Amino acid sequence: MTKTGIDAIAFDVAKIHLPIKTLAHARNIEPEKLEKGLGLLKMTLPDTHQDTVVFGANALTKLILDNNINLSEVARIYVGTESSIDSSKPIASFLIALMEEKFGVDTLSSCDVVDFTFACIGGVDAMQNCLDFVKLNPTKKAIVVTTDFAKYDLESTGEYTQGAGALAMLIAANPRIIAFAEEWATDTKGLFDFFKPYRKVQKSEITGNENNDNWLGNREAEIEIHKDQPVFDGQYSNQCYMDRTRNAYFQFKKLKGATDTVYTSWSSIIMHLPYSFQGRRMLSEIYTLDAEEKTLSGNEDAVEYQNKLKETAKSDAYRLFVNEKLMPAELASSLIGNLYTGSIFMGLLSTLAHFHDTNTEISGFKFGFLAYGSGSKSKVFEGEIQPQWKTAMASVNLFETLGQSHEIDFETYEKLHKKEQHRSISAPKNEWVLERIEKEIPNLMGARYYKWAE
């Protein structure tokens, strides 16, 4: 059977950051709580000329140029995001237009495009769909783009996990980086652990006028307001993460017909990381249960069970397990923050870059993936690193690029967050930028226009 998987990866991360220590001091939080407790060092933020289309377009352009991709072979460009800029027009359609502007008119006119939205797991959904397509059409290629801005309210408990950026991955037969196995396990529930609703407010509260007049084109008495910032319950969301991931893992174990712990066959474990150390905190339950060859029966004493998990997390054996299997994926997350749909793929890229930079050969090694998206769903799957992975990683330069990020101060951060900053902090060069948003032409109101900045 033909192998299918990731043949090439490129990324684009916001080029400005706020040190976590700066945020901690401003919020009267002990810096060690965030740095050593959660593994956070930097928080990346979009500049004024950047949005999710910009990040996605930059990552996609790098992927095409660095890998000399023949666009006539690309049949799909599927986007995973929870930071869409339009309720109708997908980010993928913006990307097609920009790629044709740069690489030639109609070069992608027969390419299928669409966005996938399921919180942080949307990119995995897009990739699974593209893998299935390539299996049926091995001469064709597909591209998955994940692009997001994880923005939280000022002074909220999620503020210090913010991040922004995109990844683009070429999905192909006989891939150079990683080939995925056939077994995929899924666990899903419809929950409200984290979501971005449209809030309603009476128009009279905004205008001060009780009449249902035409205000900025709105004749309705109610105005719907959408915020980038989510409604969430951190503790409940963590529990949903644990529940879905645990259930999907044990389903995966059944699919594999495994009698031993599956994770022992994985040299690295790639998880969704809202913050760098989230994976190690969540995985202690699976580590404990699987080692004892049992699953939750619902009869355990809650306090005793939680104490057991805490003992596991503090044990030397688990710490060694974390250092060997989870740490490489955490490195980039510490320097970027949460990338929502891109988080799990940045974990993969971080792991590959770590082994590449330390000249460690991992060909033939199995990687396990535990994906999660609020709302809520988990998918567990695995892949095998291919012999040409180092060649495919040669031009990525992940950690070198992250080291060039521009530090901003707290005042600038707050101005950016409140959208009071209107000039770019870091001048764009050789990248896509948001040029303008139409405000005058009636039938184009809100249309977003982009350009390539030399």
Sequence and secondary structure as in RCSB ss.txt:
>XXXX:A:sequence
MTKTGIDAIAFDVAKIHLPIKTLAHARNIEPEKLEKGLGLLKMTLPDTHQDTVVFGANALTKLILDNNINLSEVA
RIYVGTESSIDSSKPIASFLIALMEEKFGVDTLSSCDVVDFTFACIGGVDAMQNCLDFVKLNPTKKAIVVTTDFA
KYDLESTGEYTQGAGALAMLIAANPRIIAFAEEWATDTKGLFDFFKPYRKVQKSEITGNENNDNWLGNREAEIEI
HKDQPVFDGQYSNQCYMDRTRNAYFQFKKLKGATDTVYTSWSSIIMHLPYSFQGRRMLSEIYTLDAEEKTLSGNE
DAVEYQNKLKETAKSDAYRLFVNEKLMPAELASSLIGNLYTGSIFMGLLSTLAHFHDTNTEISGFKFGFLAYGSG
SKSKVFEGEIQPQWKTAMASVNLFETLGQSHEIDFETYEKLHKKEQHRSISAPKNEWVLERIEKEIPNLMGARYY
KWAE
>XXXX:A:secstr
   EEEEEEEEEE SEEEEHHHHHHHTT  HHHHHTTS   EEEE  TT  HHHHHHHHHHHHHHHTT  GGGEE
EEEEE S  S SSS HHHHHHHHHHHHH TTTTTT EEEEE SGGGHHHHHHHHHHHHHHH TT EEEEEEEEEE
   TTSTTGGG EEEEEEEEEEES SSEEE S  EEEE    SEE  EEEEEHHHHHS  S   BTTB SSEEEE
E SS EE HHHHHHHHHHHHHHHHHHHHHHHT SS GGGG SEEEE  SSTTHHHHHHHHHHHHHHTT    S S
 HHHHHHHHHHHHHSHHHHHHHHHHTHHHHHHHHHH   GGGHHHHHHHHHHHHHHHTT   TT EEEEEEEETT
TEEEEEEEEE TTHHHHHTTT HHHHHTT EE  HHHHHHHHTT   S SS   SEEEEEEE  S GGGTT EEE
EEE 
